[in-house]
Amino acid sequence: MVSQENLGSVLTFITPGIIQLLMNNRGITSETAAILLYNSRLYSLLEDEETKLWHLSYPILYDMLEEELTTGKIIFPEEQ
């Protein structure tokens, strides 16, 4: 079970995939990709266990981040 205390461990597994997708799709360095991610509203929401965003796959989180970077809005996927 993920708690606020161990969420950092979970994020350690999620963030590299998002950073890699940013690098591949935007043609940017890992440092620039990390800055984009860590300064985003999405990452702030990811750090809050109550949002449960950590359970989404990193490709879905990447799409959410791209939406935020493009439009300034975060679109949450509908539960299926």
Secondary structure, 3 states (H helix, E strand, C coil): CCCCCCHHHHHHHHHHHHHHHHHHHHCCCHHHHHHHHHCCHHHHHHCCHHHCHHHCCHHHHHHHHHHHHHHCCCCCCCCC
